[in-house]
């Protein structure tokens, strides 16, 4: 099984430069994390863009969808900023016959207490076993893309009731 990993940017890949929280989206962290943890999977990491999710446009989402449609792999993990992850997942629902899992982090992967490693691990497991469709994996849970929302106040993803 070969997994394609697309990186969009977001907090997971942010690097900070000073105490005033000046940041920019850096290089994708997912490949390094998987290699450091000796994950025994065949995967390819492709950086599609390096944007904060608040800056991801509808045109960007169409580009992400096209990239997912054009590749041969049918198992896709996408690292993405959490603020507009659901909107991108909605666009990806147009892709047929592929399992697509989006994940991100509420703290940059470079931070010791980041949720990035845990979320990536959950997403890697999910993308291997879930049937075709689009899913979001955050906070140790797997959600159907259209049955989840980000609870900004409590800084977590929650199933729609």
Number of C-alpha atoms within 10 A of each C-alpha: 9 14 21 20 25 23 29 26 28 31 25 34 28 26 18 14 10 8 7 7 9 10 13 17 19 16 16 23 20 23 17 11 16 17 11 9 11 9 13 8 12 9 18 13 17 15 14 16 19 21 22 21 19 12 13 22 14 12 9 16 18 14 14 21 19 14 13 24 17 9 11 11 17 18 27 24 28 28 28 29 29 28 20 18 23 22 17 22 25 16 15 25 18 13 18 13 12 21 23 30 32 31 26 33 25 19 17 21 22 15 12 9 10 15 19 28 20 15 24 26 18 19 27 22 13 21 24 17 10 16 13 17 20 26 28 29 25 25 19 14 14 20 20 16 24 16 13 17 19 18 12 10 6 8 11 14 20 16 15 11 5
